């Protein structure tokens, strides 16, 4: 599950955008599923890229178009992390809500048999989650993302954590921060023993932007009162890991 929500992106891709209301922490939660995948014998990323393109064409034409209209998909390729030999990629699928997710999955189960047989990967674990955007990158794209497993401070609720994180992120962007952020809550498919409250995702449009942010913003972030308020909630984050993202369907 360390592989769970560990995302880092390198390709510009709008996988992390949600509708929102300005000046309020009102990004609506959505659902996301992560298929933890390993290549079958003799298969590699080239095979997966070809299969993904076949799937995209299937999902955007004919009768499959309507049940998949809301679905956004990408492949997440691990970059920094531990135990990277235990999987090769994550398939990330995002829907606006569980009803649309279920409708799309039902159609896939009932009608995607040929493509399922052609999959070049095995998927021993699928993780379902709720996620909520905290902030977005200036161009609304995500090219590189870093995940960490987090716990709340004593007595702190998820809503309190989110509100403080939102206030921090909005203030940070006024000072030149170019990162987007999400909070993610796994619901099903979690590896037994995963003892955290949520997963934090910090992403930028490119990997280069992530590096620049250390120089241009994060070095002075501790002086922000919003940063102090966030820190006063307590809590911890650990086990950072990152992925590049290959866009499939936006």
Secondary structure as UniProt FT lines:
FT   TURN            2..5
FT   TURN            22..25
FT   STRAND          30..39
FT   TURN            41..42
FT   HELIX           45..59
FT   TURN            62..63
FT   HELIX           64..68
FT   TURN            69..70
FT   STRAND          72..78
FT   HELIX           84..86
FT   STRAND          89..95
FT   HELIX           98..111
FT   HELIX           113..118
FT   STRAND          121..135
FT   TURN            138..139
FT   STRAND          144..151
FT   TURN            154..155
FT   HELIX           158..174
FT   TURN            175..176
FT   STRAND          180..188
FT   TURN            192..193
FT   STRAND          198..204
FT   HELIX           207..216
FT   HELIX           218..223
FT   HELIX           225..232
FT   STRAND          236..249
//
